[in-house]
Amino acid sequence: MRESAVEELLAQHLKEKKIEFEREKRIIPQRKFQWDFVINKLAIEVQGGIWKGGRGGHTSGTGYQRDCEKMQLLVMEGYTPVFFTSDDVRKGRAIKWITKYLEKV
């Protein structure tokens, strides 16, 4: 399943649970960082291609550094960042976690 297909699957799961969300949201205006999904103050990133590596991806040194900065800036804005793998989405772990989290806040 392609990464965009996995994101579509998560969107479908959220809609089935009637959870409102925004997609590809830029939270910090002066930065180009986008989050795949934002629900209230919860920012969700689906980490596809975690086994691939390569230049600039999430598993490269540069990509990992960029992800750390993205997360740190987000926390400074009062958001909670959470990362899921494609497998988390496909196996339903992501939607279970999101649902449980939203029940507690």
Summary of the structure (lengths in Angstrom):
residues: 105
radius of gyration: 13.5
end to end distance: 31.8
largest distance: 38.5
contacts: 289
relative contact order: 0.20
helix: 45%
strand: 20%
